[in-house]
Each structure stands twice: as structure tokens, then as C-alpha cells.
Amino acid sequence: MQKELTSNELCRYLEDKFSASCDFALRKLELPCKVKVYAASIIGLCDKAYISEFVIEPLFELADKKHLPDAVFASKLVRLDDSEKASFSILSGNVVVFFDLFGELYIFATDARAQSSRSISEPEGEVVIRGPREGFVESAVMNVALLRKRLVTEKLRVEKTTVGNISPTEIYIVYIDGIADKKVIERIKQRLSKIDLPTVIDSGYIEHSLGDSRYPLFPDVGNSEKPDKVAAKLVGGRVAVVCDGSPCVLTLPYFFVESIQSAEDYLKSPYYASFLRILRVLGTLIAVFLPGIYIALLEFDVSAIPHTLYMTITEARNDIPFTPFTELVVLLFVFEIIREVGVRMPRAVGDAVSIVAGIILGDAAIKAGIASAPVIMVAALSATCNFIDPPIMNALPLIRLANLVFARIFGLFGVAFFMLVLAAALCVKTSAGKPYLLPFVPTVPVGLLDGIIAVPDLALKRAPDETEGK
């Protein structure tokens, strides 16, 4: 405690520091017990009713000044030891109370933040037909509470840190002790401590810094807006990173197999859930390799196409002024443009624009002789399958384009070579030090229980899961 500092000096310090801020409130109170007490806060961040009822009113009811340090009604009262901490506490949404008593300066802070975050609702990006509808909000404290509500265990650990050298943002590291890998936890702490940013507005600001690759093509950090989904991952040995101001919680490590899994798989028949997972794998392969295989067969290996089908394609391509490769690339780019327009426009307008643009442009292109029906079908099927795995859908268009180039130059050999290069890149990729293709490469039998084939009874009993792989 800084005994040389008095309440009057701290008052002048805070007034100078916030002199240009009209939302800074400093209240001087003359208590009946003949003690001057100051209460400092930021208007808008703090709940005025809370300050009046639980901070100021109890102070005026105090008769004996020796009980002054215990007068404030608060579930948590933190004593500060210098002016800088007092200033930071005020900016964090706390009300700071300070006074001189028996020749010593007392500085206390209590959380009086107004509940300004939106109410808990279903996240629009992860809509489910059956299952919990709760979604994270922009308050990190509330998000941690949602996880605690799901995981009622004393082993749940919550550690707090800050990131940002101008405006520090609260970051919470959440894991289950005894299940989460300690090396992963230490790796996350080290990477958070090395982040050099003015502030963190959203969890996406720190996502790339937490991953093993600086600019990954495939995501190596998981994210979700659903508490039940993150809670299940914590039970499975993951570590969650909760960022204040963001409804999206990050999870590490993240494996490729998670992109083909869904939280609803455990609420369906295991046979149907397994069928859906296989369907997602096939859809991903179609999104990446169908255009390349089409070009390779049409340009290099015509004999591999059934004669009737080849005649149909040839007839449809009569009078088309472009090569199949150019035609397909242009159509795929047009689809990406339509998708981006639909995303950026307001939802009521965006959906209509995407549907109308797709139908009109496709029909007009065929009638004008600019594109053939088979190419439009290939492009449409590939682009539609692009959305079957939302976590990796942003990577698939780029991989599809690269595969198209290999197919145009080397034919089916180029497609096969590109497939091997892609598989090799995924095999050497890691997430938080763990192999990205776990539990398949290397093979972890316990992790295979919930891989592509869903076995809910066995999968839900295990903890930890495939994160045990070394």
C-alpha cells in the first residue's frame, strides 16, 4: 500500500487522468462518521442503481468509522495498492471507493458493470433442429458461466489473462483438470503472452496467433457459439479460450475430423449419423475434385467417358466459344461472386438476390450459348457441396481452383498428384502440437470410436478422447 499517497492526491490524479472524458464520475461523500469517501466510476459502464443502493447508501448508514472497510455490500471486494490499478479498474467497469483511515489510504474496487450484453439466444450460424438452443453472448463472464452450468465439476479450471497494450481485453482459458493436456495449456498461455496487439475486438484477432500455422489454409483452431458443443469438447480434452466482447469461443487442439462431425449426430440414430458423416466426406471430395476430374476426362482421357454420355456432352457444347477449362473457371468465379453478394446484403434481400441471380444467369448463359448445361451442373454441384462442411468451406474454393489447374496441365495424373500433395500436407500439419489428422494418422483406436462411424454409447463415455495421441 502506498502510505505516502492520500485520498486527496489520488482524487487529483484521477481527475487529471480523465479530465478529457465527460463520462468520468467522481463523487465526494461526507459521511456521518466524519470521513471523506470518494467513489469513482465510468458512466454507462456501471449500473447507477447498484452504486446508489449497495455502495453509497451503506456508507451513509455507517456509525463507526472503524467498520468502514467492510461497509460496502458486494459479493467481491478487491483491495488495490496503487493509483494505476485504480485507474485500470475504473476503465474495466468497476466502481472504485477510496478514503483515508487512521493515516492509511484504502482503495477498494467492486464490480458494478451494467448488464449491457444481449440476451442468450440461438446462434444464427449454428442452427440445430434438435438440441440446446443457447448461444454465447459478448460477455466473457457470462460465457464462462454458461460453460460452468453445463459442467458441474470442481475440476473445471478458469484462468484469466489480458491481451492488448493500449486497451487490455480479458481472455479466459477454460479446461478440465486431469483431462486437458498440460502441454497444450502451457502452449496456449505462451502464445497469448506473445501477442502484441493494441486491443482485441473479437476472438478472430487472436485465432491465428494460437494456431501452429501463422496463415493456415485449413483451420487449426476450432470455434463455436454453442455452450453445449464447447462443453463436449472440454470433456474430450480440449482447451477453450473465451474472449471478452466476442460470442465465438475458440477450442484447441482442433482436428480435421471435427469438420465432418455435428453436435446433432448424438441425437440421431447411429446408423443415420454415420451415413451423414460419410455423406459429408463424399460432399467434400466432390467439392474439391469433381471439376478437376471433369476437365481431365474431357481434355485428356475421353475414352474413359461412356460413349453415350460423351455424345451428350459434345452435343451440349456445340457452338460454345470457350474451352471447358475456361468455361468452368468463369462459372465457379461467378458463383463465388453471387455467394459473396448474398452474404453481404441484408438477409431478406441477400437470399432473394442469390436465388434470382443463380437461376437467371444460368438459364441465360445456356440460351446465349456461353455455357453448356453439363458444365453448369458440374459447377453447381461442386459449389453446393462446398457448404457441406462449414468449418472448411472457405478453404475448398482455393483448393478446387488449384486442382483444376493441375487437371488442365497433367490430366488425371495431375489430379492424383494433387491429391497426394494435399494428403501429405494434412499429415504434417499440427494443431497445438497434436497431429491434425488424429485419430486416423497416427491411428488412435479409442479416437476411432467417434470418427467417421458414429458409435455414441462408446464415444460419449470416453474422456479424454483422441487428444491422447502423441
Stockholm file with secondary structure:
# STOCKHOLM 1.0

chainA/1-470         MQKELTSNELCRYLEDKFSASCDFALRKLELPCKVKVYAASIIGLCDKAYISEFVIEPLFELADKKHLPDAVFASKLVRLDDSEKASFSILSGNVVVFFDLFGELYIFATDARAQSSRSISEPEGEVVIRGPREGFVESAVMNVALLRKRLVTEKLRVEKTTVGNISPTEIYIVYIDGIADKKVIERIKQRLSKIDLPTVIDSGYIEHSLGDSRYPLFPDVGNSEKPDKVAAKLVGGRVAVVCDGSPCVLTLPYFFVESIQSAEDYLKSPYYASFLRILRVLGTLIAVFLPGIYIALLEFDVSAIPHTLYMTITEARNDIPFTPFTELVVLLFVFEIIREVGVRMPRAVGDAVSIVAGIILGDAAIKAGIASAPVIMVAALSATCNFIDPPIMNALPLIRLANLVFARIFGLFGVAFFMLVLAAALCVKTSAGKPYLLPFVPTVPVGLLDGIIAVPDLALKRAPDETEGK
#=GR chainA/1-470 SS CCTTCCHHHHHHHHHHHTTTCTTEEEEEEECTTSCEEEEEEEBTTBCHHHHIIIIIHHHHTCCCGGGGGGCSCCSCEEEECSHHHHHHHHHTTEEEEEEEETTEEEEEEEECBCCCSCCCCCCGGGCCSSSCCCCCCSCHHHHHHHHHHHCCCTTEEEEEEEECSSSCEEEEEEEETTTSCHHHHHHHHHHHHTCCCSCCSSTHHHHHHHSSSSSCSSCCSEEESCHHHHHHHHHTTCEEEEETTCSCEEEESCCGGGGGCCGGGGGSCHHHHHHHHHHHHHHHHHHHHHHHHHHHHHHTCGGGSCHHHHHHHHHHTTTCCSCHHHHHHHHHHHHHHHHHHHHHSCHHHHHHHHHHHHHHHHHHHHHTTSSCHHHHHHHHHHHHHTTSSGGGTTTHHHHHHHHHHHHHHHTHHHHHHHHHHHHHHHHHCEETTEETTTTTTTTCHHHHTBSSSBCHHHHTTCSSCGGGCC
#=GC SS_cons         CCTTCCHHHHHHHHHHHTTTCTTEEEEEEECTTSCEEEEEEEBTTBCHHHHIIIIIHHHHTCCCGGGGGGCSCCSCEEEECSHHHHHHHHHTTEEEEEEEETTEEEEEEEECBCCCSCCCCCCGGGCCSSSCCCCCCSCHHHHHHHHHHHCCCTTEEEEEEEECSSSCEEEEEEEETTTSCHHHHHHHHHHHHTCCCSCCSSTHHHHHHHSSSSSCSSCCSEEESCHHHHHHHHHTTCEEEEETTCSCEEEESCCGGGGGCCGGGGGSCHHHHHHHHHHHHHHHHHHHHHHHHHHHHHHTCGGGSCHHHHHHHHHHTTTCCSCHHHHHHHHHHHHHHHHHHHHHSCHHHHHHHHHHHHHHHHHHHHHTTSSCHHHHHHHHHHHHHTTSSGGGTTTHHHHHHHHHHHHHHHTHHHHHHHHHHHHHHHHHCEETTEETTTTTTTTCHHHHTBSSSBCHHHHTTCSSCGGGCC
//
